[in-house]
């Protein structure tokens, strides 16, 4: 089956970040600033990593990226063709939270986000503190995002069984790349959702409106399609990937 987002299993994939941010042409920068005026009260103009190139090698894949910001990303996604010189191929870490009973926990984005109601993996844009020596640490990014979005502390032994990179997805439409981080939890889907509900009580205006459990494999894929929820394209190949199945 051909997916809109391709799955590349590779536990050795790394992300190299250019030291200097992306410099736009004067005309494009002016257009970005004009477009941002309508969003500045709604969204945070945070950092965004954009893919420069992907190099599969015998010792693992190297993804090259450079910094831009959310204003450029929004303008790019709404006004630029993927072949445009200044089109943003956004890169992020996708936290694939796997429960002890074999479910993938996915996030339902809240009303204050740019994709309200969409289903996607826990995770989001990197921050500069997650770059060390010119390399992005996607595991650190997922640990931070999981804490912020769900309240799960992945540094605690009673929460986390193991965590690590398992590969990446590449979207064939918009060129975005998600580095997949497999997070094996020590609790079941029911326990995970109960923990998230408790977190919501204390952080009612969080980034997520809900957390949702999908069984791994064909059952999860059928459920996702049957319910017709709006979702990111990379979820479907991830649900069927052998790399996300819980280890013994």
C-alpha positions as CSV (number, residue, x, y, z in Angstrom):
1,X,0.0,0.0,0.0
2,X,1.3,3.5,-0.9
3,X,0.9,6.0,1.9
4,X,0.9,9.8,1.7
5,X,3.5,9.7,4.4
6,X,6.3,7.1,4.1
7,X,7.7,5.2,7.0
8,X,11.5,4.7,7.2
9,X,12.6,2.4,10.0
10,X,16.0,3.5,11.1
11,X,17.0,3.7,14.8
12,X,20.2,5.5,13.8
13,X,18.6,8.5,12.1
14,X,20.1,11.8,13.4
15,X,19.3,15.4,12.8
16,X,22.1,17.9,12.1
17,X,21.1,21.6,12.6
18,X,22.8,24.5,10.7
19,X,24.3,27.1,13.1
20,X,22.7,30.0,11.3
21,X,18.9,30.5,10.9
22,X,17.3,30.6,7.5
23,X,17.5,34.0,5.9
24,X,14.6,34.9,3.6
25,X,14.6,37.3,0.7
26,X,13.4,40.8,1.5
27,X,10.2,40.3,-0.5
28,X,9.4,37.0,1.3
29,X,10.2,38.3,4.7
30,X,7.9,41.3,4.2
31,X,5.1,39.0,3.0
32,X,5.6,36.8,6.2
33,X,5.4,39.9,8.4
34,X,2.2,41.1,6.8
35,X,0.5,37.7,7.0
36,X,1.6,37.3,10.7
37,X,-0.4,40.4,11.7
38,X,-3.7,38.3,11.6
39,X,-2.2,35.5,13.8
40,X,0.0,37.4,16.3
41,X,-2.7,37.5,18.9
42,X,-3.6,33.9,18.5
43,X,-0.4,32.0,18.2
44,X,3.1,32.0,19.6
45,X,5.9,32.9,17.2
46,X,8.2,30.2,18.3
47,X,11.2,28.4,16.6
48,X,10.6,25.9,13.8
49,X,13.1,23.5,12.2
50,X,12.8,23.0,8.5
51,X,14.4,20.1,6.6
52,X,17.2,21.0,4.1
53,X,17.9,17.5,2.9
54,X,17.9,13.8,3.8
55,X,20.9,11.6,3.3
56,X,20.5,7.8,3.8
57,X,23.9,6.3,4.6
58,X,25.3,2.9,5.6
59,X,25.7,4.0,9.2
60,X,22.3,5.7,9.5
61,X,20.3,8.5,7.9
62,X,21.4,12.1,8.4
63,X,18.7,14.8,8.2
64,X,19.9,18.3,7.7
65,X,17.8,21.1,9.1
66,X,17.8,24.8,9.8
67,X,15.9,27.2,12.0
68,X,13.1,29.5,11.0
69,X,10.0,30.5,13.0
70,X,6.3,29.9,13.2
71,X,5.3,33.0,11.2
72,X,7.3,31.7,8.3
73,X,5.9,28.2,8.7
74,X,2.3,29.5,8.7
75,X,2.9,31.7,5.6
76,X,4.6,28.9,3.8
77,X,1.8,26.3,4.5
78,X,-0.9,28.7,3.3
79,X,0.8,30.6,0.4
80,X,3.8,28.7,-1.0
81,X,4.1,25.8,-3.3
82,X,6.3,22.9,-1.9
83,X,8.7,23.6,-4.8
84,X,9.2,27.2,-3.7
85,X,12.7,28.2,-2.5
86,X,11.4,29.4,0.9
87,X,8.9,26.6,1.5
88,X,9.1,25.1,5.0
89,X,9.5,21.4,5.4
90,X,8.8,21.2,9.1
91,X,10.7,18.8,11.2
92,X,9.6,17.6,14.7
93,X,9.8,14.7,17.1
94,X,6.7,12.4,17.3
95,X,6.3,10.7,20.7
96,X,4.8,7.3,20.0
97,X,3.5,6.5,23.5
98,X,2.8,2.8,23.7
99,X,0.9,1.4,26.7
100,X,1.6,-1.9,28.4
101,X,-1.5,-3.4,26.8
102,X,-0.5,-2.4,23.2
103,X,-2.2,0.9,22.5
104,X,-0.8,4.0,20.8
105,X,-1.8,7.2,22.7
106,X,-2.5,10.0,20.4
107,X,-3.3,13.6,21.1
108,X,-6.4,15.6,20.2
109,X,-5.3,19.2,19.6
110,X,-7.0,21.9,21.7
111,X,-9.0,24.9,20.4
112,X,-6.2,27.3,20.8
113,X,-3.9,25.5,18.4
114,X,-3.5,25.9,14.6
115,X,-4.9,22.3,14.1
116,X,-7.8,22.3,16.6
117,X,-9.4,18.9,16.7
118,X,-6.7,17.1,14.8
119,X,-5.3,13.8,16.0
120,X,-1.5,13.5,16.0
121,X,1.3,12.0,18.1
122,X,2.3,13.6,21.3
123,X,5.1,16.1,20.5
124,X,5.8,19.3,18.7
125,X,8.4,21.8,17.5
126,X,11.9,21.5,18.9
127,X,13.4,24.3,21.0
128,X,17.0,25.6,20.8
129,X,17.9,24.0,24.2
130,X,17.4,20.6,22.5
131,X,20.3,21.2,20.1
132,X,23.8,20.2,21.4
133,X,26.9,20.5,19.3
134,X,24.8,21.1,16.2
135,X,22.7,18.0,16.7
136,X,19.0,17.8,17.6
137,X,18.0,15.5,20.5
138,X,14.5,14.2,19.6
139,X,14.2,12.1,22.7
140,X,14.7,15.1,24.9
141,X,12.1,16.9,22.8
142,X,9.5,14.2,23.4
143,X,10.2,14.0,27.1
144,X,9.6,17.7,27.4
145,X,6.4,17.7,25.2
146,X,5.0,14.7,27.0
147,X,5.4,16.5,30.3
148,X,3.8,19.7,29.0
149,X,1.0,18.1,27.0
150,X,0.0,15.0,29.1
151,X,1.7,15.5,32.5
152,X,3.6,12.2,32.1
153,X,7.1,12.4,33.5
154,X,9.2,10.1,31.3
155,X,12.2,10.4,33.6
156,X,10.4,8.4,36.3
157,X,11.0,4.6,36.5
158,X,7.4,3.8,37.4
159,X,6.2,5.6,34.1
160,X,8.8,4.6,31.5
161,X,10.0,1.2,30.5
162,X,12.2,2.2,27.6
163,X,12.5,5.0,25.0
164,X,14.4,5.5,21.8
165,X,14.4,6.5,18.1
166,X,12.9,3.9,15.8
167,X,12.8,5.8,12.5
168,X,11.1,8.7,10.7
169,X,8.2,9.5,8.4
170,X,8.4,11.7,5.3
171,X,5.2,13.3,4.0
172,X,4.9,13.0,0.2
173,X,2.7,16.1,0.0
174,X,4.2,18.7,2.2
175,X,7.7,17.3,2.8
176,X,7.4,17.4,6.6
177,X,9.5,14.9,8.6
178,X,8.6,13.3,11.9
179,X,11.3,11.6,13.9
180,X,9.5,8.7,15.6
181,X,10.4,8.1,19.3
182,X,9.0,4.9,20.7
183,X,8.0,5.4,24.3
184,X,7.1,2.2,26.1
185,X,5.0,3.0,29.2
186,X,4.5,0.8,32.3
187,X,0.8,1.4,32.6
188,X,-2.3,0.4,30.5
189,X,-4.3,2.6,28.3
190,X,-7.0,2.9,30.9
191,X,-4.5,4.0,33.5
192,X,-2.9,6.4,31.1
193,X,-6.2,8.1,30.3
194,X,-7.0,8.4,34.0
195,X,-3.6,10.1,34.6
196,X,-4.2,12.5,31.8
197,X,-7.7,13.4,33.1
198,X,-6.2,14.2,36.5
199,X,-3.5,16.3,34.8
200,X,-6.3,18.2,32.9
201,X,-8.0,19.0,36.2
202,X,-4.9,20.9,37.2
203,X,-4.1,22.3,33.8
204,X,-7.5,22.9,32.2
205,X,-6.2,25.2,29.4
206,X,-3.5,22.8,28.1
207,X,-2.5,22.3,24.5
208,X,-4.5,19.1,24.2
209,X,-8.3,18.7,24.5
210,X,-8.1,15.0,24.8
211,X,-5.9,11.9,24.7
212,X,-7.0,9.0,22.7
213,X,-6.0,5.3,22.7
214,X,-5.7,3.3,19.4
215,X,-4.8,-0.4,19.2
216,X,-1.7,-1.0,17.2
217,X,-2.0,-2.7,13.9
218,X,-5.0,-3.1,11.5
219,X,-7.5,-2.8,14.3
220,X,-6.3,0.7,15.1
221,X,-6.1,1.7,11.4
222,X,-9.7,0.5,10.9
223,X,-10.9,2.4,14.0
224,X,-9.2,5.6,12.9
225,X,-10.8,5.4,9.5
226,X,-14.2,4.3,10.7
227,X,-14.5,7.2,13.1
228,X,-13.4,9.7,10.4
229,X,-11.4,11.9,12.8
230,X,-9.2,14.5,11.1
231,X,-5.6,13.3,11.6
232,X,-2.1,13.8,10.5
233,X,-1.1,11.6,7.6
234,X,1.9,9.9,9.3
235,X,-0.3,8.1,11.9
236,X,-1.5,5.4,9.5
237,X,1.9,3.9,8.5
238,X,3.0,4.3,12.1
239,X,0.1,2.2,13.4
240,X,1.2,-0.7,11.1
241,X,4.9,-0.5,11.7
242,X,6.5,-3.5,13.3
243,X,8.9,-1.1,15.2
244,X,6.2,0.2,17.4
245,X,5.0,-3.1,18.8
246,X,5.9,-3.5,22.5
247,X,9.0,-5.5,23.2
248,X,9.0,-8.3,25.7
